[in-house]
Amino acid sequence: MKTKLSVNINKIATLRNARGANYPDVLAFAQRIQEMGADGITIHPRPDERHIRYTDALALRPLVFTEFNIEGNPISKFIDLVLEVKPEQVTLVPDDPNQLTSDHGWDTIKYKDYLKEIISEFKKNNIRTSIFVDPDVKMVEGAVATETDRIELYTESYASEYAKGNTEIIKPFAEASELAHQLGLGINAGHDLNLNNISFFKKHLKYLDEVSIGHALIVESLMYGLENVIRMYQEKLK
Ligand code: PXP
């Protein structure tokens, strides 16, 4: 089973926002990233718009010819944006406005009715839904009751433990993926996945529809791209 790679382009927007001008051009990068072989583009607009802006989401819609995934906390401004943009997928994340990055999944039991109502609105608009969850069988069972199409497994604990050499950490993820599949859910995963930990993860999850990767992919691009770019500058400065 091929797992799709959705590239989270928030970090490109962060770089653009650092200088005020439209450089790097987020829209042009989204176009090129797809031409280079990505299966999707992910954005995570936050209320303070410190990374990607709500206007970026609208401008990206006609340019995303792969799969557009918009993730975020479903506050009313976010719901309105998603219904206007109509991406292929929306991923609901329980993050606080001031959080540096997402750091936990939904309590799908406590928030069942809340999630179910929002999910039903998106599904009525033909937008596939996914909810961010920890690798916990109870949360996966709870996700089914919300009628979401997919779950996204929060992989920070996998990434940090795997980096320390703890390969046992894959077990709850493999179990959650197996159970979700049996219960009819699609399985996405994301957070802190990188070139070092992705193969082991992929190998042990029988069912994995999509990963979304942002931070590490941009850092790795800097690392592997720097050598070429320094050489190009040195060539011009001869
Ligand atoms: N999934 C969700 C719900 C996220 O919030 C993020 C970070 O924005 C990611 C995936 C991607 O994480 P990373 O940037 O570490 O690849």
Residues whose N, C-alpha, C, O or C-beta is under 5 A from the ligand:
A	BS01	PXP	N8 H44 E71 V93 S102 F132 G190 H191 D192 L193 S212 I213 G214 H215 A216
